[in-house]
Amino acid sequence: MLWWPTLAGLAVTAKQLYEYIEIGDNTYKSPNANLWTLAYSVFLALWAVAFLERWKRKRVILNFRWGTANHREDSEERHAFSGEIKEYKDKEGNVLGEGRVFVHKDPCC
C-alpha cells in the first residue's frame, strides 16, 4: 500500500526534473507553482485518509481474531509472573533502555 505514494512522488519528481533539464526552465519557481505538485498533495492527503481507515478496520479484525478486543493497557499485573529490571546496553556500554524480564513462577515445577 505504500507503493502508491512512492510511485506518484517519483513521477512528480521526474516531471519536474524533465522541465528543469530538457526544457531549460531554470528560472526559480515555487514548488507550488507546478500543477503536478498540487495534484500530488491532494492525492497524498486522500491516500493518508484511506490508509488510516483501512488500518483501523484491519486492527479491529485482528483484535477479534486474537481475542484482544476487551484488552486494556491499564490491566492488573499478573502475580504468577515476576521480574527484575534489566538494562540493555550496546557494544560500547551505553545504556539503550531498560525493560523488565518476566519469569513464570509455577509452583508445580
Contact map, one row per residue, 1 for C-alpha under 8 A:
1111000000000000000000000000000000000000000000000010000000000000000000000000000000000000000000000000000000000
1111110000000000000000000000000000000000000000000000000000000000000000000000000000000000000000000000000000000
1111111000000000000000000000000000000000000000000000000000000000000000000000000000000000000000000000000000000
1111111100000000000000000000000000000000000000000000000000000000000000000000000000000000000000000000000000000
0111111110000000000000000000000000000000000100100000000000000000000000000000000000000000000000000000000000000
0111111111000000000000000000000000000000000000000000000000000000000000000000000000000000000000000000000000000
0011111111100000000000000000000000000000000000000000000000000000000000000000000000000000000000000000000000000
0001111111110000000000000000000000000001000000000000000000000000000000000000000000000000000000000000000000000
0000111111111000000000000000000000000001000000000000000000000000000000000000000000000000000000000000000000000
0000011111111100000000000000000000000000000000000000000000000000000000000000000000000000000000000000000000000
0000001111111110000000000000000000000000000000000000000000000000000000000000000000000000000000000000000000000
0000000111111111000000000000000000011001000000000000000000000000000000000000000000000000000000000000000000000
0000000011111111100000000000000000000000000000000000000000000000000000000000000000000000000000000000000000000
0000000001111111110000000000000000000000000000000000000000000000000000000000000000000000000000000000000000000
0000000000111111111000000000000000000000000000000000000000000000000000000000000000000000000000000000000000000
0000000000011111111100000000000000000000000000000000000000000000000000000000000000000000000000000000000000000
0000000000001111111110000000000000000000000000000000000000000000000000000000000000000000000000000000000000000
0000000000000111111111100000000000000000000000000000000000000000000000000000000000000000000000000000000000000
0000000000000011111111111000000000000000000000000000000000000000000000000000000000000000000000000000000000000
0000000000000001111111111100000000000000000000000000000000000000000000000000000000000000000000000000000000000
0000000000000000111111111100000000000000000000000000000000000000000000000000000000000000000000000000000000000
0000000000000000011111110000000000000000000000000000000000000000000000000000000000000000000000000000000000000
0000000000000000011111111000000000000000000000000000000000000000000000000000000000000000000000000000000000000
0000000000000000001111111100000000000000000000000000000000000000000000000000000000000000000000000000000000000
0000000000000000001110111110000000000000000000000000000000000000000000000000000000000000000000000000000000000
0000000000000000000110011111000000000000000000000000000000000000000000000000000000000000000000000000000000000
0000000000000000000000001111100000000000000000000000000000000000000000000000000000000000000000000000000000000
0000000000000000000000000111110000000000000000000000000000000000000000000000000000000000000000000000000000000
0000000000000000000000000011111010000000000000000000000000000000000000000000000000000000000000000000000000000
0000000000000000000000000001111111000000000000000000000000000000000000000000000000000000000000000000000000000
0000000000000000000000000000111111001000000000000000000000000000000000000000000000000000000000000000000000000
0000000000000000000000000000011111101100000000000000000000000000000000000000000000000000000000000000000000000
0000000000000000000000000000111111101000000000000000000000000000000000000000000000000000000000000000000000000
0000000000000000000000000000011111111100000000000000000000000000000000000000000000000000000000000000000000000
0000000000000000000000000000000111111110000000000000000000000000000000000000000000000000000000000000000000000
0000000000010000000000000000000001111111000000000000000000000000000000000000000000000000000000000000000000000
0000000000010000000000000000001111111111100000000000000000000000000000000000000000000000000000000000000000000
0000000000000000000000000000000101111111110000000000000000000000000000000000000000000000000000000000000000000
0000000000000000000000000000000000111111111000000000000000000000000000000000000000000000000000000000000000000
0000000110010000000000000000000000011111111100000000000000000000000000000000000000000000000000000000000000000
0000000000000000000000000000000000001111111110000000000000000000000000000000000000000000000000000000000000000
0000000000000000000000000000000000000111111111000000000000000000000000000000000000000000000000000000000000000
0000000000000000000000000000000000000011111111100000000000000000000000000000000000000000000000000000000000000
0000100000000000000000000000000000000001111111110000000000000000000000000000000000000000000000000000000000000
0000000000000000000000000000000000000000111111111000000000000000000000000000000000000000000000000000000000000
0000000000000000000000000000000000000000011111111100000000000000000000000000000000000000000000000000000000000
0000100000000000000000000000000000000000001111111110000000000000000000000000000000000000000000000000000000000
0000000000000000000000000000000000000000000111111111000000000000000000000000000000000000000000000000000000000
0000000000000000000000000000000000000000000011111111100000000000000000000000000000000000000000000000000000000
0000000000000000000000000000000000000000000001111111110000000000000000000000000000000000000000000000000000000
1000000000000000000000000000000000000000000000111111111000000000000000000000000000000000000000000000000000000
0000000000000000000000000000000000000000000000011111111100000000000000000000000000000000000000000000000000000
0000000000000000000000000000000000000000000000001111111110000000000000000000000000000000000000000000000000000
0000000000000000000000000000000000000000000000000111111111000000000000000000000000000000000000000000000000000
0000000000000000000000000000000000000000000000000011111111100000000000000000000000000000000000000000000000000
0000000000000000000000000000000000000000000000000001111111110000000000000000000000000000000000000000000000000
0000000000000000000000000000000000000000000000000000111111111000000000000000000000000000000000000000000000000
0000000000000000000000000000000000000000000000000000011111111100000000000000000000000000000000000000000000000
0000000000000000000000000000000000000000000000000000001111111110000000000000000000000000000000000000000000000
0000000000000000000000000000000000000000000000000000000111111111000010000000000000000000000000000000000000000
0000000000000000000000000000000000000000000000000000000011111111100000000000000000000000000000000000000000000
0000000000000000000000000000000000000000000000000000000001111111110000000000000000000000000000000000000000000
0000000000000000000000000000000000000000000000000000000000111111111110000000000000000000000000000000000000000
0000000000000000000000000000000000000000000000000000000000011111111110000000000000000000000000000000000000000
0000000000000000000000000000000000000000000000000000000000001111111100000000000000000000000000000000000000000
0000000000000000000000000000000000000000000000000000000000000111111110000000000000000000000000000000000000000
0000000000000000000000000000000000000000000000000000000000000011111111000000000000000000000000000000000000000
0000000000000000000000000000000000000000000000000000000000000011111111100000000000000000000000000000000000000
0000000000000000000000000000000000000000000000000000000000010011011111100000000000000000000000000000000000000
0000000000000000000000000000000000000000000000000000000000000000001111110000000000000000000000000000000000000
0000000000000000000000000000000000000000000000000000000000000000000111111010000000000000000000000000000000000
0000000000000000000000000000000000000000000000000000000000000000000001111110000000000000000000000000000000000
0000000000000000000000000000000000000000000000000000000000000000000000111110000000000000000000000000000000000
0000000000000000000000000000000000000000000000000000000000000000000000011111000000000000000000000000000000000
0000000000000000000000000000000000000000000000000000000000000000000000111111100000000000000000000000000000000
0000000000000000000000000000000000000000000000000000000000000000000000000111110000000000000000000000000000000
0000000000000000000000000000000000000000000000000000000000000000000000000011111000000000000000000000000000000
0000000000000000000000000000000000000000000000000000000000000000000000000001111110000000000000000000000000000
0000000000000000000000000000000000000000000000000000000000000000000000000000111111000000000000000000000000000
0000000000000000000000000000000000000000000000000000000000000000000000000000011111000000000000000000000111000
0000000000000000000000000000000000000000000000000000000000000000000000000000011111100000000000000000011110000
0000000000000000000000000000000000000000000000000000000000000000000000000000001111110000000000000000011110000
0000000000000000000000000000000000000000000000000000000000000000000000000000000011111000000000000001111000000
0000000000000000000000000000000000000000000000000000000000000000000000000000000001111100000000000001110000000
0000000000000000000000000000000000000000000000000000000000000000000000000000000000111110000000000111100000000
0000000000000000000000000000000000000000000000000000000000000000000000000000000000011111000000000111100000000
0000000000000000000000000000000000000000000000000000000000000000000000000000000000001111100000111110000000000
0000000000000000000000000000000000000000000000000000000000000000000000000000000000000111110000111110000000000
0000000000000000000000000000000000000000000000000000000000000000000000000000000000000011111111111000000000000
0000000000000000000000000000000000000000000000000000000000000000000000000000000000000001111111110000000000000
0000000000000000000000000000000000000000000000000000000000000000000000000000000000000000111111000000000000000
0000000000000000000000000000000000000000000000000000000000000000000000000000000000000000111111000000000000000
0000000000000000000000000000000000000000000000000000000000000000000000000000000000000000111111100000000000000
0000000000000000000000000000000000000000000000000000000000000000000000000000000000000000111111110000000000000
0000000000000000000000000000000000000000000000000000000000000000000000000000000000000011110011111100000000000
0000000000000000000000000000000000000000000000000000000000000000000000000000000000000011110001111100000000000
0000000000000000000000000000000000000000000000000000000000000000000000000000000000000011100000111110000000000
0000000000000000000000000000000000000000000000000000000000000000000000000000000000001111000000111111000000000
0000000000000000000000000000000000000000000000000000000000000000000000000000000000001111000000001111100000000
0000000000000000000000000000000000000000000000000000000000000000000000000000000000111100000000000111110000000
0000000000000000000000000000000000000000000000000000000000000000000000000000000000111100000000000011111000000
0000000000000000000000000000000000000000000000000000000000000000000000000000000011110000000000000001111100000
0000000000000000000000000000000000000000000000000000000000000000000000000000000011100000000000000000111110000
0000000000000000000000000000000000000000000000000000000000000000000000000000000111000000000000000000011111000
0000000000000000000000000000000000000000000000000000000000000000000000000000000111000000000000000000001111100
0000000000000000000000000000000000000000000000000000000000000000000000000000000100000000000000000000000111111
0000000000000000000000000000000000000000000000000000000000000000000000000000000000000000000000000000000011111
0000000000000000000000000000000000000000000000000000000000000000000000000000000000000000000000000000000001111
0000000000000000000000000000000000000000000000000000000000000000000000000000000000000000000000000000000001111
